[in-house]
Amino acid sequence: MSGAARAFWLVGPSVGEIRAVDLPAPRAGEVLVRTLHSGVSRGTETLVFRGEVPSSQYAVMRAPFQTGDFPWPVKYGYLSVGVVEDGPTHLLGRTVFALFPHQTAYVVPAEAVVVVPDDVPPVRAVLAGTVETAVNALWDAAPLLGDRVAVVGAGMVGCCVARLLGGIPGAQVTLVDVDPSRAAVATALGVDFALAGQAAELTDGCDLVVHTSATSEGLQLSVDLLAAEGTVVELSWYGDRAVRLALGGSFHSGRLGIRASQVGEVAAARRTRRTRTDRLRLALDLLRDPAFDALITGHSPFDELPGVMARLAQGSLPALCHTITYGEG
């Protein structure tokens, strides 16, 4: 055995605990990673924590290195950064990102880790999985020069999408949310901000709207913001919650569109030319941009994760990306 580790498990409705894990010694082609930081993907992970994954989506919602089955007990998560302590020579001592749950150390195939560029701080690198989702969304959405774009929902995914969209020459990008404190985040990301109730007054109609709020109200606003022939790209995951949407008004006469985007597959526009690893490497390269630090809104030690996750799920701990720090495992 290569030693013991500890992992965070979801064991019941909104209940988590830390359990001991025995690690096998890495075999040929495997790496032992000692964790430095992990990130809580607040929307998806709190949904899983509350037990809101519909049974029809149990297979689809499995994380790459999930242990256990929904609803629980389950070891879930996918934003982990650590240092390779054993494995192929070219990876020894390198800081890597992996789609692994919250655990102090782990053994995975070498191809499951991607090296973090030297000029990307390890704590910022936990955003790689979220930026990867944003990359896929832009490949799906195919925004054009000078487009008027709104991003409805200023969570982790929405903020990452907004930052990438803001780099398109001539694009007018507005981040929309119900929380006025997100205005400061929008400023740090270099895009405009509007409260949800005021967004319709600030545009003549959007060519594209990206929706990430995971609410019926947010999706309705996204449709209402579109100009004729415009499209909503839907990134939200609703779990077992029903969505109510009014499709009267200009939906048909304006030939409006709603299309889904999710990170499980590379967007069709790039699927024959890019792999998932290519996409993740691109996300890590994009994280050289220090503007993404605005999304890191808090830190807690690993031992406090059960309580932190409960507070995130209840909404009593406001956060974009809350990171978990690891001492000696």
C-alpha positions as CSV (number, residue, x, y, z in Angstrom):
1,M,0.0,0.0,0.0
2,S,1.2,3.6,-0.7
3,G,-0.5,4.8,2.5
4,A,-3.7,6.1,3.9
5,A,-5.8,9.1,2.7
6,R,-9.0,10.7,3.7
7,A,-12.0,11.5,1.5
8,F,-15.2,13.4,1.8
9,W,-18.4,11.3,1.4
10,L,-22.0,12.3,1.0
11,V,-23.9,9.9,3.3
12,G,-27.5,11.1,3.5
13,P,-29.7,14.1,2.6
14,S,-27.4,17.1,3.2
15,V,-25.1,15.1,5.4
16,G,-21.4,14.6,4.7
17,E,-18.5,13.0,6.5
18,I,-14.8,12.4,6.1
19,R,-13.7,8.7,5.9
20,A,-10.3,7.0,5.8
21,V,-9.2,5.5,2.4
22,D,-6.5,3.0,1.7
23,L,-4.4,3.9,-1.3
24,P,-2.9,1.2,-3.5
25,A,0.7,1.6,-4.7
26,P,0.7,3.1,-8.2
27,R,1.3,0.6,-11.0
28,A,3.0,1.2,-14.3
29,G,1.2,4.1,-16.0
30,E,-0.4,5.4,-12.8
31,V,0.4,8.4,-10.6
32,L,0.1,9.1,-6.9
33,V,-1.2,12.7,-6.4
34,R,-1.0,14.5,-3.1
35,T,-3.8,17.1,-3.1
36,L,-3.1,20.8,-2.6
37,H,-6.5,22.3,-3.3
38,S,-10.0,21.3,-4.5
39,G,-12.9,23.5,-5.5
40,V,-16.6,23.1,-4.7
41,S,-18.7,23.3,-7.9
42,R,-21.4,24.9,-6.0
43,G,-24.4,24.4,-8.3
44,T,-23.9,20.8,-9.1
45,E,-22.3,19.6,-5.9
46,T,-24.9,21.1,-3.6
47,L,-27.6,19.6,-5.8
48,V,-26.0,16.2,-5.3
49,F,-25.5,16.9,-1.6
50,R,-29.2,17.6,-1.2
51,G,-30.1,14.4,-3.1
52,E,-31.8,16.1,-6.0
53,V,-30.3,14.0,-8.8
54,P,-33.3,12.4,-10.6
55,S,-33.0,8.6,-10.9
56,S,-33.2,8.8,-14.7
57,Q,-29.9,10.8,-14.6
58,Y,-27.9,8.6,-12.2
59,A,-25.6,7.3,-15.0
60,V,-25.3,10.6,-16.8
61,M,-24.4,12.5,-13.6
62,R,-21.6,10.2,-12.5
63,A,-18.3,12.1,-12.0
64,P,-15.2,10.6,-13.7
65,F,-13.8,9.1,-10.4
66,Q,-17.0,8.9,-8.4
67,T,-17.2,6.1,-5.8
68,G,-20.6,4.7,-4.8
69,D,-23.9,5.2,-6.4
70,F,-26.6,8.0,-6.2
71,P,-28.2,9.1,-4.1
72,W,-25.7,7.9,-1.4
73,P,-23.3,7.1,0.0
74,V,-21.2,8.6,-2.7
75,K,-17.8,10.3,-3.1
76,Y,-18.4,13.1,-5.5
77,G,-16.4,16.1,-6.9
78,Y,-14.2,17.0,-9.9
79,L,-12.0,20.0,-9.3
80,S,-8.7,18.8,-7.8
81,V,-5.2,20.1,-8.0
82,G,-2.2,18.4,-6.5
83,V,1.5,17.4,-6.8
84,V,2.6,14.0,-8.4
85,E,4.6,12.2,-5.7
86,D,5.0,8.9,-7.6
87,G,4.6,7.8,-11.2
88,P,6.3,8.4,-14.6
89,T,9.5,10.5,-14.4
90,H,8.2,13.3,-16.6
91,L,5.4,13.9,-14.1
92,L,7.2,13.6,-10.8
93,G,7.0,16.8,-8.8
94,R,4.6,18.5,-11.3
95,T,1.5,20.3,-10.3
96,V,-1.5,18.6,-12.0
97,F,-5.3,19.0,-12.3
98,A,-7.6,16.0,-12.2
99,L,-11.4,15.5,-12.2
100,F,-11.2,13.8,-8.8
101,P,-13.4,14.1,-5.7
102,H,-12.3,15.8,-2.5
103,Q,-9.6,13.6,-1.1
104,T,-6.2,14.2,0.5
105,A,-4.4,11.9,-2.0
106,Y,-5.3,9.5,-4.8
107,V,-4.0,7.1,-7.5
108,V,-5.2,7.5,-11.0
109,P,-4.0,6.7,-14.6
110,A,-1.3,9.1,-15.7
111,E,-3.5,10.2,-18.6
112,A,-6.2,11.3,-16.2
113,V,-4.0,14.3,-15.0
114,V,-3.1,17.4,-16.9
115,V,-0.1,19.4,-16.0
116,V,-0.8,22.9,-14.7
117,P,1.3,25.6,-16.5
118,D,4.0,27.0,-14.2
119,D,2.6,30.5,-14.3
120,V,-0.9,29.4,-13.2
121,P,-1.2,29.4,-9.3
122,P,-2.4,26.0,-8.0
123,V,-5.4,27.6,-6.2
124,R,-6.6,29.2,-9.5
125,A,-6.1,26.0,-11.3
126,V,-9.1,24.4,-9.5
127,L,-11.2,26.5,-11.9
128,A,-10.0,24.4,-14.9
129,G,-13.1,22.2,-15.0
130,T,-15.4,25.2,-14.9
131,V,-13.4,27.0,-17.6
132,E,-13.5,23.8,-19.6
133,T,-17.3,24.0,-19.4
134,A,-17.2,27.6,-20.6
135,V,-14.9,26.7,-23.5
136,N,-17.4,24.0,-24.6
137,A,-20.3,26.5,-24.3
138,L,-18.5,29.0,-26.6
139,W,-17.8,26.2,-29.1
140,D,-21.6,25.4,-29.0
141,A,-22.7,29.0,-29.2
142,A,-20.3,30.2,-31.9
143,P,-20.5,33.9,-31.0
144,L,-19.5,36.4,-33.7
145,L,-17.5,39.7,-33.7
146,G,-19.6,42.6,-32.4
147,D,-22.4,40.4,-31.0
148,R,-24.6,41.7,-28.2
149,V,-24.5,39.0,-25.6
150,A,-26.0,38.5,-22.1
151,V,-25.0,35.9,-19.6
152,V,-27.8,35.3,-17.2
153,G,-26.6,33.9,-13.9
154,A,-23.3,35.1,-12.3
155,G,-22.2,31.8,-10.7
156,M,-18.9,30.1,-11.4
157,V,-19.9,28.9,-14.9
158,G,-21.6,32.2,-15.9
159,C,-18.6,34.2,-14.8
160,C,-16.2,32.1,-16.7
161,V,-18.3,32.3,-19.8
162,A,-18.6,36.1,-19.5
163,R,-14.8,36.4,-19.2
164,L,-14.2,34.4,-22.4
165,L,-16.9,36.2,-24.3
166,G,-15.5,39.5,-23.3
167,G,-12.3,38.7,-25.2
168,I,-14.2,38.7,-28.6
169,P,-13.5,41.9,-30.4
170,G,-16.4,44.3,-30.5
171,A,-18.7,42.0,-28.3
172,Q,-21.0,43.8,-25.9
173,V,-21.2,41.4,-22.9
174,T,-23.5,41.9,-20.0
175,L,-23.5,39.7,-16.9
176,V,-27.0,39.5,-15.4
177,D,-27.8,38.4,-11.8
178,V,-30.3,39.1,-9.0
179,D,-27.4,39.7,-6.6
180,P,-26.1,43.3,-6.8
181,S,-22.8,42.3,-5.3
182,R,-22.0,40.5,-8.5
183,A,-21.4,43.9,-10.1
184,A,-18.0,44.0,-8.6
185,V,-17.1,40.6,-10.0
186,A,-18.4,41.7,-13.5
187,T,-16.0,44.7,-13.3
188,A,-13.1,42.5,-12.4
189,L,-14.0,40.3,-15.4
190,G,-14.1,43.3,-17.7
191,V,-17.8,43.0,-18.7
192,D,-21.0,45.1,-18.0
193,F,-23.4,44.2,-15.3
194,A,-27.2,44.4,-14.9
195,L,-29.7,43.4,-12.3
196,A,-32.2,40.9,-13.6
197,G,-35.1,43.4,-13.3
198,Q,-33.2,46.0,-15.3
199,A,-31.6,43.9,-18.0
200,A,-34.3,44.4,-20.6
201,E,-33.8,48.1,-20.5
202,L,-30.1,47.9,-21.3
203,T,-30.2,46.2,-24.7
204,D,-31.9,46.5,-28.0
205,G,-32.1,42.7,-28.1
206,C,-29.3,40.1,-27.8
207,D,-27.9,38.0,-30.6
208,L,-27.0,35.4,-28.0
209,V,-27.9,34.7,-24.4
210,V,-26.1,32.1,-22.3
211,H,-28.2,30.9,-19.3
212,T,-26.6,29.5,-16.2
213,S,-28.9,30.5,-13.3
214,A,-30.7,27.1,-13.0
215,T,-34.0,28.9,-12.4
216,S,-37.2,29.1,-14.5
217,E,-37.1,32.9,-14.0
218,G,-33.6,33.1,-15.4
219,L,-34.5,31.0,-18.4
220,Q,-37.6,33.1,-19.1
221,L,-35.5,36.3,-18.9
222,S,-32.9,34.8,-21.3
223,V,-35.6,34.2,-23.9
224,D,-37.1,37.6,-23.3
225,L,-33.7,39.3,-23.9
226,L,-33.3,37.8,-27.4
227,A,-33.5,39.8,-30.6
228,A,-35.2,38.1,-33.6
229,E,-33.5,34.9,-34.7
230,G,-31.4,34.9,-31.5
231,T,-30.5,31.8,-29.4
232,V,-30.3,30.9,-25.8
233,V,-27.6,28.5,-24.9
234,E,-28.7,26.6,-21.8
235,L,-25.9,25.5,-19.5
236,S,-28.1,25.0,-16.3
237,W,-28.6,21.7,-14.6
238,Y,-32.0,21.6,-12.8
239,G,-31.8,18.1,-11.3
240,D,-35.4,17.0,-10.5
241,R,-36.9,20.5,-10.5
242,A,-39.5,21.3,-13.1
243,V,-39.0,24.3,-15.4
244,R,-41.9,26.6,-16.3
245,L,-41.4,28.7,-19.5
246,A,-43.8,30.9,-21.4
247,L,-43.3,30.5,-25.1
248,G,-46.0,32.8,-26.4
249,G,-45.2,36.4,-27.4
250,S,-42.3,36.7,-29.8
251,F,-40.9,33.2,-29.4
252,H,-42.4,31.8,-32.6
253,S,-42.7,35.1,-34.6
254,G,-39.1,35.9,-33.7
255,R,-37.9,32.4,-34.6
256,L,-36.0,32.2,-31.3
257,G,-34.0,29.2,-30.3
258,I,-33.0,27.3,-27.1
259,R,-30.2,24.8,-27.3
260,A,-28.5,22.7,-24.6
261,S,-24.8,22.7,-23.9
262,Q,-23.0,20.4,-21.5
263,V,-19.4,19.4,-20.9
264,G,-19.9,15.6,-21.0
265,E,-19.0,15.6,-24.7
266,V,-16.8,17.9,-26.8
267,A,-19.1,20.3,-28.7
268,A,-20.1,18.9,-32.0
269,A,-18.4,21.8,-33.8
270,R,-15.0,20.5,-32.5
271,R,-15.6,16.9,-31.7
272,T,-13.7,15.5,-34.7
273,R,-10.7,17.7,-34.1
274,R,-10.4,18.1,-30.3
275,T,-10.3,15.6,-27.4
276,R,-11.5,16.2,-23.9
277,T,-7.8,16.4,-22.9
278,D,-7.2,19.0,-25.5
279,R,-10.1,21.0,-24.2
280,L,-8.9,20.8,-20.6
281,R,-5.4,21.8,-21.6
282,L,-6.9,24.9,-23.3
283,A,-8.8,25.7,-20.1
284,L,-5.6,25.6,-18.1
285,D,-3.8,27.8,-20.6
286,L,-6.7,30.3,-20.4
287,L,-6.2,30.4,-16.6
288,R,-3.0,32.3,-17.0
289,D,-5.4,35.2,-16.9
290,P,-5.4,36.7,-13.4
291,A,-8.9,38.1,-13.8
292,F,-10.2,34.6,-12.9
293,D,-9.0,35.2,-9.3
294,A,-12.2,37.2,-8.8
295,L,-14.1,33.9,-8.7
296,I,-12.1,32.5,-5.8
297,T,-14.2,33.8,-2.9
298,G,-13.2,31.7,0.1
299,H,-11.0,29.0,1.6
300,S,-11.5,26.3,4.2
301,P,-9.4,23.4,5.5
302,F,-10.4,20.0,4.4
303,D,-11.5,18.9,7.9
304,E,-14.2,21.6,7.8
305,L,-15.7,20.4,4.4
306,P,-18.8,18.6,5.9
307,G,-19.9,21.8,7.5
308,V,-18.9,24.0,4.6
309,M,-20.9,21.9,2.1
310,A,-23.9,22.1,4.4
311,R,-23.7,25.9,4.6
312,L,-23.2,26.2,0.8
313,A,-26.2,24.0,0.2
314,Q,-28.3,26.1,2.6
315,G,-27.1,29.4,1.1
316,S,-25.8,30.7,4.4
317,L,-22.2,30.7,3.0
318,P,-22.2,33.0,-0.1
319,A,-19.6,31.9,-2.6
320,L,-18.6,31.7,-6.2
321,C,-15.8,29.1,-6.0
322,H,-15.1,28.1,-2.4
323,T,-11.8,26.2,-2.3
324,I,-10.6,23.5,0.1
325,T,-7.0,23.5,1.3
326,Y,-5.1,20.3,2.3
327,G,-2.4,19.8,4.8
328,E,-0.4,16.6,5.2
329,G,-2.9,13.9,4.3
